[in-house]
Structure formats: structure tokens, C-alpha cells
Amino acid sequence: MTAAATAPRAARLRFRRPTDADLEPVLAHWNDPDVRRYLWDDAPVARETARAVLAASAADFARAGFGLWIVEVPPATFGGVCGLRPVGDTADLEVLYSLAPALWGRGLATEAARAVVAWAFAGLGLARVLGGVDAPNVASRRVLEKIGMTPLEDGPVGEGSPVSYFAVTRDRFAVTSA
């Protein structure tokens, strides 16, 4: 089975590729004020934007075997999204995650991010994975640190907030996840 045909695995979460039926739950999730505070620099997310992000993810899955997965808490409760996307015009991929606020504080974001990064190393054969976090988002920064990422560089991304970048190599990840 190829990486493109698999999904990350986690003890308390299920990952699946988005379908057209996921547009409304994803749109509502990304427009939750607590979620969009850092993920979308507190700007409302338009339906067209959410549709475009999901379409870009579908294209990434078709082209390269990675993208954003819908994260569910079994049996089928929508929990958010987590996956990989290219970083600008580089060859690097970054892990992205946003879980519903009702799920915060239980270690589920760490579990989701760890599962996706493990999948990236095992399924895609990547040498490293990046993670970006808005500088004041301490909780998200902690998720990246818990999965073995260390600071890489700081700088603005587009028009948004300054983003701190972290990275973990396959070797370091294997050591910190053992």
C-alpha cells in the first residue's frame, strides 16, 4: 500500500480525506473565534477560501500523496483538521493542525501532529518536517516542542503575523517519539 492510500494512525483519533460534505463543518470550525485567532490571523474565513484550501489539499493528495485530513474522534465526531502542506516555493512540508476548542487540553493536538509527522517520515520518506506557529500561540508552540521540533527561524509570512518556524528531522523524531 502506498503512502497516498494510507492515513496517519493515532490511538484516540481517526484521519480521513475530506469530502464535499466536509465544507460546512470545516468552514464553521475555521470561523470559530478561538480557532481563527491564530490560524487565520483572526480574519473571518469565506466559503470560497475554505473551498479553495480543501481543493488545494485534494490536488496535493492527487499529485504527491499528502494534504489535510479531517480529524475525527471515534466513532465519527468532527474534531478538526491536521495534515501537511508545502511551505511556499520550497521543497519543505509543514504540519498543520487545528482542533475544535472542546478538544483542547487533552493532548489530542499533540497526538494528531505526532501521527501526521510519523506518517510523513514513514510514508513519504521525508528527511525533515517543519511546523509554523504564530509567536504568541504558546499552546501550539508547545505541541511542536512535544513532538521533538526545535526552533528553525522567525519571520513574517505574507501579510499575517510573525511566524516562528520549527523543524524535526527523521532521526530526531525517532528518538523523541520512542
MOTA-V113123 format. One record per residue. N is the residue number from 0. PHI is phi in radians with two decimals (* if undefined). OMEGA is omega in whole degrees, 0 to 359 (none if undefined). Layout:
n=N phi=PHI omega=OMEGA
n=N phi=PHI omega=OMEGA
This chain:
n=0 phi=* omega=181
n=1 phi=-1.48 omega=178
n=2 phi=-1.00 omega=182
n=3 phi=-1.12 omega=183
n=4 phi=-1.68 omega=183
n=5 phi=-1.96 omega=175
n=6 phi=-2.41 omega=176
n=7 phi=-1.02 omega=178
n=8 phi=-2.17 omega=177
n=9 phi=-2.51 omega=184
n=10 phi=-1.09 omega=187
n=11 phi=-1.91 omega=185
n=12 phi=-2.31 omega=174
n=13 phi=-2.18 omega=180
n=14 phi=-2.02 omega=175
n=15 phi=-2.58 omega=177
n=16 phi=-1.23 omega=179
n=17 phi=-1.15 omega=172
n=18 phi=-2.09 omega=177
n=19 phi=-1.01 omega=181
n=20 phi=-1.20 omega=181
n=21 phi=-1.49 omega=182
n=22 phi=-0.98 omega=183
n=23 phi=-1.13 omega=178
n=24 phi=-1.09 omega=179
n=25 phi=-1.16 omega=179
n=26 phi=-1.06 omega=178
n=27 phi=-1.09 omega=179
n=28 phi=-1.07 omega=182
n=29 phi=-1.19 omega=178
n=30 phi=-1.64 omega=173
n=31 phi=-1.09 omega=183
n=32 phi=-0.96 omega=180
n=33 phi=-1.24 omega=180
n=34 phi=-1.35 omega=186
n=35 phi=-1.32 omega=181
n=36 phi=-0.87 omega=180
n=37 phi=-1.87 omega=185
n=38 phi=-1.13 omega=182
n=39 phi=-2.12 omega=180
n=40 phi=0.89 omega=176
n=41 phi=1.17 omega=177
n=42 phi=-1.62 omega=175
n=43 phi=-1.04 omega=181
n=44 phi=-1.74 omega=180
n=45 phi=-1.34 omega=177
n=46 phi=-0.93 omega=181
n=47 phi=-1.12 omega=178
n=48 phi=-1.15 omega=179
n=49 phi=-1.07 omega=179
n=50 phi=-1.06 omega=181
n=51 phi=-1.15 omega=179
n=52 phi=-1.12 omega=179
n=53 phi=-1.16 omega=177
n=54 phi=-1.17 omega=178
n=55 phi=-1.10 omega=177
n=56 phi=-1.11 omega=178
n=57 phi=-1.06 omega=178
n=58 phi=-1.15 omega=177
n=59 phi=-1.10 omega=177
n=60 phi=-1.05 omega=182
n=61 phi=-1.16 omega=184
n=62 phi=-1.42 omega=192
n=63 phi=-2.33 omega=175
n=64 phi=1.50 omega=178
n=65 phi=-2.32 omega=178
n=66 phi=3.01 omega=178
n=67 phi=-1.71 omega=175
n=68 phi=-1.78 omega=167
n=69 phi=-1.39 omega=177
n=70 phi=-1.77 omega=178
n=71 phi=-2.12 omega=170
n=72 phi=-1.68 omega=184
n=73 phi=-0.97 omega=14
n=74 phi=-1.43 omega=181
n=75 phi=-2.83 omega=180
n=76 phi=-1.50 omega=178
n=77 phi=-1.04 omega=181
n=78 phi=-2.06 omega=180
n=79 phi=2.46 omega=179
n=80 phi=-2.37 omega=175
n=81 phi=-2.76 omega=179
n=82 phi=3.08 omega=183
n=83 phi=-2.19 omega=173
n=84 phi=-2.56 omega=177
n=85 phi=-1.14 omega=176
n=86 phi=-1.73 omega=179
n=87 phi=0.96 omega=180
n=88 phi=-1.72 omega=181
n=89 phi=-1.59 omega=175
n=90 phi=-1.52 omega=182
n=91 phi=-1.30 omega=172
n=92 phi=-2.04 omega=175
n=93 phi=-2.10 omega=175
n=94 phi=-1.46 omega=177
n=95 phi=-2.13 omega=177
n=96 phi=-2.69 omega=171
n=97 phi=-2.62 omega=179
n=98 phi=-1.95 omega=179
n=99 phi=-1.05 omega=180
n=100 phi=-0.93 omega=178
n=101 phi=-1.09 omega=181
n=102 phi=-1.71 omega=183
n=103 phi=-1.16 omega=174
n=104 phi=1.43 omega=181
n=105 phi=-2.01 omega=181
n=106 phi=1.41 omega=183
n=107 phi=-1.28 omega=177
n=108 phi=-1.14 omega=177
n=109 phi=-1.12 omega=180
n=110 phi=-1.09 omega=180
n=111 phi=-1.15 omega=181
n=112 phi=-1.09 omega=179
n=113 phi=-1.07 omega=180
n=114 phi=-1.11 omega=181
n=115 phi=-1.19 omega=179
n=116 phi=-1.16 omega=177
n=117 phi=-1.05 omega=178
n=118 phi=-1.09 omega=180
n=119 phi=-1.08 omega=180
n=120 phi=-1.26 omega=183
n=121 phi=-1.35 omega=186
n=122 phi=-1.51 omega=182
n=123 phi=-1.84 omega=180
n=124 phi=1.25 omega=181
n=125 phi=-1.18 omega=177
n=126 phi=-1.56 omega=177
n=127 phi=-2.70 omega=177
n=128 phi=-2.30 omega=177
n=129 phi=-1.75 omega=172
n=130 phi=-2.54 omega=178
n=131 phi=-1.97 omega=181
n=132 phi=-2.53 omega=173
n=133 phi=-1.02 omega=186
n=134 phi=-0.84 omega=181
n=135 phi=-1.39 omega=183
n=136 phi=-1.48 omega=186
n=137 phi=-1.09 omega=182
n=138 phi=-1.11 omega=180
n=139 phi=-1.19 omega=177
n=140 phi=-1.05 omega=180
n=141 phi=-1.13 omega=176
n=142 phi=-1.01 omega=181
n=143 phi=-1.08 omega=179
n=144 phi=-1.13 omega=181
n=145 phi=-1.13 omega=179
n=146 phi=-1.68 omega=172
n=147 phi=1.63 omega=180
n=148 phi=-1.35 omega=177
n=149 phi=-2.18 omega=183
n=150 phi=-0.98 omega=180
n=151 phi=-1.96 omega=180
n=152 phi=-2.85 omega=176
n=153 phi=-2.08 omega=176
n=154 phi=2.92 omega=180
n=155 phi=-1.26 omega=175
n=156 phi=-2.12 omega=180
n=157 phi=1.03 omega=181
n=158 phi=-1.62 omega=189
n=159 phi=-1.47 omega=181
n=160 phi=-1.23 omega=174
n=161 phi=-1.06 omega=182
n=162 phi=-2.03 omega=173
n=163 phi=-1.65 omega=179
n=164 phi=-1.79 omega=178
n=165 phi=-2.16 omega=177
n=166 phi=-2.57 omega=172
n=167 phi=-2.43 omega=176
n=168 phi=-1.57 omega=179
n=169 phi=-1.01 omega=182
n=170 phi=-1.13 omega=180
n=171 phi=-1.14 omega=180
n=172 phi=-1.09 omega=180
n=173 phi=-1.06 omega=180
n=174 phi=-1.26 omega=184
n=175 phi=-1.33 omega=181
n=176 phi=-1.63 omega=182
n=177 phi=-1.31 omega=none
